[in-house]
Amino acid sequence: MSSPFTPPPDIIVVTTPFVSGYHVTRVIGITFGLIVRSRGLGQNIWAFFRSWGGGEILVYTHLLEQVRSQAVQRLAEHAKDLGANAVVSVGFDTSEIGAAVTEVLAYGTAVVVEPDTQPAQPVALH
């Protein structure tokens, strides 16, 4: 089975539009990681029979976990190639190409961040 997802160790990748404890010093622009993967005949046959009984189809779950992880790794590499040390507002898009091919796109905004040296300010609601 696929190994659990581990974030890239040398670049910050977050789904939020900011990185807590850091401030953005430069916005580089859009970055992405794309992967297209075939499920394979054996996996499709197993999934077809599994779908009769209902419930989760683990073959597809593990495949999509692996593909999303690879898409994030490619996103991180692309961002680093652009000169970024972080990616904010990360999202995913998934689509089917034909009957047995899945496309997964991880996308976000490549930025340069630096640690915040200012102490956090309290929020006042008036």
C-alpha positions as CSV (number, residue, x, y, z in Angstrom):
1,M,0.0,0.0,0.0
2,S,1.0,3.6,-0.3
3,S,3.0,5.3,2.4
4,P,1.4,8.1,4.4
5,F,1.7,11.6,3.1
6,T,4.7,13.6,4.5
7,P,4.9,17.3,3.7
8,P,8.0,18.5,1.8
9,P,10.7,19.2,4.4
10,D,12.3,22.2,2.7
11,I,9.3,24.3,1.7
12,I,6.2,25.4,3.6
13,V,2.9,24.2,1.8
14,V,-0.4,25.4,3.3
15,T,-4.0,25.6,2.3
16,T,-4.4,29.0,4.1
17,P,-3.7,32.3,2.4
18,F,-1.0,33.0,5.0
19,V,1.7,31.2,7.1
20,S,1.3,31.8,10.8
21,G,4.4,33.3,12.3
22,Y,5.7,34.5,8.9
23,H,5.1,37.4,6.6
24,V,5.1,37.4,2.8
25,T,8.0,39.4,1.3
26,R,7.4,38.6,-2.3
27,V,4.6,37.0,-4.3
28,I,6.0,35.0,-7.2
29,G,2.8,33.7,-8.7
30,I,0.9,30.5,-9.5
31,T,2.6,27.1,-9.1
32,F,1.3,23.7,-9.7
33,G,2.0,20.0,-9.7
34,L,0.2,17.7,-12.1
35,I,0.0,14.0,-12.3
36,V,-2.0,11.7,-14.6
37,R,-2.3,8.1,-13.5
38,S,-4.0,5.0,-14.9
39,R,-5.8,2.7,-12.5
40,G,-4.8,-0.4,-14.4
41,L,-6.9,-3.3,-15.4
42,G,-6.4,-5.4,-12.2
43,Q,-7.5,-2.5,-10.0
44,N,-10.5,-1.8,-12.1
45,I,-11.7,-5.4,-12.0
46,W,-11.2,-5.6,-8.3
47,A,-13.0,-2.3,-7.8
48,F,-15.9,-3.4,-10.0
49,F,-16.5,-6.5,-7.9
50,R,-16.0,-4.5,-4.6
51,S,-18.6,-1.9,-5.7
52,W,-21.3,-4.6,-5.7
53,G,-21.1,-4.9,-1.9
54,G,-21.0,-1.1,-1.3
55,G,-18.6,0.7,1.0
56,E,-15.2,2.1,0.5
57,I,-13.1,0.9,-2.4
58,L,-9.6,0.8,-0.8
59,V,-7.8,0.3,-4.1
60,Y,-9.0,3.7,-5.3
61,T,-8.5,5.4,-1.9
62,H,-4.9,4.4,-1.7
63,L,-4.3,5.3,-5.4
64,L,-5.7,8.8,-4.9
65,E,-3.8,9.3,-1.6
66,Q,-0.6,8.4,-3.5
67,V,-1.4,10.6,-6.5
68,R,-2.3,13.7,-4.3
69,S,0.9,13.2,-2.4
70,Q,2.9,13.1,-5.7
71,A,1.1,16.2,-7.0
72,V,2.0,18.1,-3.8
73,Q,5.7,17.0,-4.2
74,R,5.7,18.3,-7.8
75,L,4.0,21.5,-6.7
76,A,6.7,22.0,-4.1
77,E,9.5,21.3,-6.6
78,H,8.0,23.7,-9.1
79,A,7.7,26.4,-6.4
80,K,11.3,26.0,-5.4
81,D,12.4,26.2,-9.0
82,L,10.6,29.5,-9.2
83,G,12.5,30.8,-6.1
84,A,9.8,30.3,-3.5
85,N,10.2,29.0,0.0
86,A,6.4,28.6,0.6
87,V,3.2,27.9,-1.2
88,V,-0.1,29.4,0.1
89,S,-3.7,28.8,-0.8
90,V,-3.1,25.3,-2.0
91,G,-6.0,23.4,-3.5
92,F,-6.7,20.3,-5.6
93,D,-8.6,19.7,-8.8
94,T,-9.3,16.1,-10.0
95,S,-10.8,15.0,-13.2
96,E,-11.2,11.8,-15.2
97,I,-9.7,11.3,-18.7
98,G,-11.5,8.3,-20.3
99,A,-12.6,5.4,-18.2
100,A,-9.4,4.5,-16.4
101,V,-7.3,7.6,-16.2
102,T,-7.3,10.2,-13.4
103,E,-5.7,13.6,-13.5
104,V,-4.8,15.4,-10.2
105,L,-3.7,19.0,-10.1
106,A,-2.3,20.6,-6.9
107,Y,-2.1,24.4,-7.3
108,G,-1.3,27.4,-5.1
109,T,0.6,30.7,-5.0
110,A,4.4,30.6,-4.7
111,V,5.7,33.1,-2.2
112,V,8.8,34.1,-0.3
113,V,8.2,34.3,3.5
114,E,10.3,35.4,6.4
115,P,9.7,34.8,10.1
116,D,7.8,37.5,11.8
117,T,9.9,39.4,14.3
118,Q,7.1,41.5,15.6
119,P,5.2,40.1,18.6
120,A,1.6,39.2,17.9
121,Q,-0.9,42.0,18.5
122,P,-4.2,41.5,20.3
123,V,-7.3,41.7,18.3
124,A,-9.8,44.3,19.5
125,L,-13.4,44.1,18.4
126,H,-15.4,47.4,18.6
